[in-house]
Amino acid sequence: MRLLVNGEPTVLEPAPANVAELLVQLRLPHERVAVELNGEIVTRAERAARAVHDGDSVEVVTLVGGG
C-alpha cells in the first residue's frame, strides 16, 4: 500500500486495514498522537473503524509535554 505520511511517500506491506493498524506499523504510541486522514481528524475511538486505502494522505502529530 502506498500512502503519503507526513508529506513523505511511504510503502507499507502488509497493508494496514485501518488507522489503528497503521500506527502499529509506524511504531507510534496510540495514546500520544493525533491523526488526520485525508484532511479529517480521526479520534482515538474511531481509529479501528477508519479504513486506510492506497493513496491516502495521513498526518500524524506526536504530542509532547513539558514546561
C-alpha positions as CSV (number, residue, x, y, z in Angstrom):
1,M,0.0,0.0,0.0
2,R,1.3,3.5,-0.9
3,L,0.4,6.3,1.4
4,L,1.6,9.9,2.0
5,V,2.6,10.0,5.6
6,N,3.5,13.5,6.9
7,G,4.2,14.5,3.4
8,E,6.6,11.6,2.7
9,P,5.7,8.8,0.2
10,T,5.5,5.6,2.2
11,V,5.0,2.0,1.1
12,L,3.7,-0.4,3.7
13,E,3.5,-4.2,3.4
14,P,1.4,-5.8,4.6
15,A,-1.2,-3.1,4.0
16,P,-2.8,-1.8,7.2
17,A,-6.6,-2.3,7.2
18,N,-7.3,0.7,9.5
19,V,-5.7,3.7,11.2
20,A,-5.0,1.7,14.4
21,E,-3.0,-0.9,12.4
22,L,-1.2,1.9,10.6
23,L,0.0,3.4,13.9
24,V,1.3,-0.1,14.9
25,Q,3.2,-0.5,11.7
26,L,4.7,3.0,12.0
27,R,5.7,2.1,15.6
28,L,3.9,5.2,17.0
29,P,2.3,5.3,20.5
30,H,-1.5,5.2,20.2
31,E,-2.1,7.3,23.3
32,R,0.1,10.2,22.4
33,V,-0.6,11.1,18.7
34,A,-3.2,13.0,16.8
35,V,-4.1,11.6,13.4
36,E,-5.6,13.3,10.3
37,L,-6.7,11.1,7.4
38,N,-7.3,12.9,4.1
39,G,-7.9,16.2,5.9
40,E,-10.2,14.8,8.6
41,I,-9.3,14.3,12.2
42,V,-9.6,10.7,13.4
43,T,-10.4,10.4,17.1
44,R,-8.9,7.6,19.2
45,A,-12.4,5.9,19.3
46,E,-12.6,5.9,15.5
47,R,-9.1,4.5,14.7
48,A,-10.0,0.8,14.5
49,A,-13.1,1.6,12.4
50,R,-11.5,4.1,9.9
51,A,-10.2,2.2,6.9
52,V,-6.9,3.1,5.2
53,H,-6.8,3.0,1.4
54,D,-4.0,3.1,-1.2
55,G,-3.1,6.7,-2.0
56,D,-4.5,8.1,1.3
57,S,-2.8,11.1,2.9
58,V,-2.1,10.7,6.6
59,E,-0.7,13.3,9.0
60,V,0.5,12.1,12.4
61,V,1.5,14.5,15.2
62,T,3.2,13.3,18.3
63,L,2.1,15.1,21.5
64,V,4.9,16.3,23.7
65,G,4.6,17.7,27.2
66,G,7.0,19.8,29.1
67,G,7.4,23.0,30.9
